[in-house]
Amino acid sequence: MASSVSIGRSLAVTNLFDAKKAAVKDRQSRLQSDRERGDASGTWTSVQRTKPPALERGPQQTSSRSRHSLTPFGGPPSAAAQARRQAVVPPRIKAGSHYKQSCLPVNERDPELLQIELNAGRIYRKEEFRPGMIIRGILHEQDYIAASSGSNITITDRNRTESRYGPICTKWRKMIVLCIYQDHYSAIPLFTHNGNGLMYKKKPEEFISIKDHRARADVPPQNRHGYLVTEKINHGIDLFNVKSTAHVTYALARKYDLPIIKEGSLTRDSLNHLITLFNYYAPRHEQPRR
């Protein structure tokens, strides 16, 4: 009885093994036939192993803040963290500003820094001019010393040019844009008077000192009007001479298509102070002698 049970179990195991073997062989034959049909038609008809389809997601919410501005906890960095970062990484004025622009490849040069370096100037659109903007432009004036005295005192001056009408003095002159008009603007020129300031001026009240906010020396103003103070000076501009003064009553008219160098701007209070002085002194011209 026991032997008949063991024989039955062995036969059942053998039949199960044969069934599995037959199933595997049948599956392999079907796959082979599918491959043959696929090769003939240029497409696969059998089931391919593909990645599971991606889950459908709704619209992603984007943040205006950069991922670098977020902490590991998802919030903005603290004030202390920002202070530590600024202490370690000082703000850069402008990328590449510490390089000599003329030595850089043409496609890497900064146009504003290059024109300051070459002292060349550029033409800007009318919309870029603002009252209080400090510029540097080429100014041509008749050589008044030679014209009035007939002397050749400036004959060796490199800024002097001979013309058919007499000598012309040409210099780069700093100016402060005062008024904007349709075809031109008016600007107040700056003078150092050969480093003498207002020492020898008969009417010093028509001038006002200008102070570079970057200067460390505390120099007193040259008259009772106080200072015009700069608010922003572009990188690459030298410190203003401490004897620099704006000639309030000597406004110049200039076209927009003349090349200039943008140097910076005055503070709002200084601009208002300059306008007040101009409105006060400009109408107070001297009456002609009879």
Sequence and secondary structure as in RCSB ss.txt:
>XXXX:A:sequence
MASSVSIGRSLAVTNLFDAKKAAVKDRQSRLQSDRERGDASGTWTSVQRTKPPALERGPQQTSSRSRHSLTPFGG
PPSAAAQARRQAVVPPRIKAGSHYKQSCLPVNERDPELLQIELNAGRIYRKEEFRPGMIIRGILHEQDYIAASSG
SNITITDRNRTESRYGPICTKWRKMIVLCIYQDHYSAIPLFTHNGNGLMYKKKPEEFISIKDHRARADVPPQNRH
GYLVTEKINHGIDLFNVKSTAHVTYALARKYDLPIIKEGSLTRDSLNHLITLFNYYAPRHEQPRR
>XXXX:A:secstr
 HHHHHHHHHHHHHHHHHHHHHHHHHHHHHHHHHHHHHHHHTS  S                 SS GGGS TTSS
   HHHHHHHHHHS   SSTTTTS GGGS GGG  HHHHHHHTT  B   GGG  TTEEEEEEEEEE HHHHHH 
  TTTT TTEEEETTEEEEEEEEEEEEEEE SSEEEEEEEE TTTTTTTT S GGGEEEEE TT  S    SSTT
 EEEEEEE TT     TT EEETT  EEEETTS EEEEEEE HHHHHHHHHHHHHHTT       
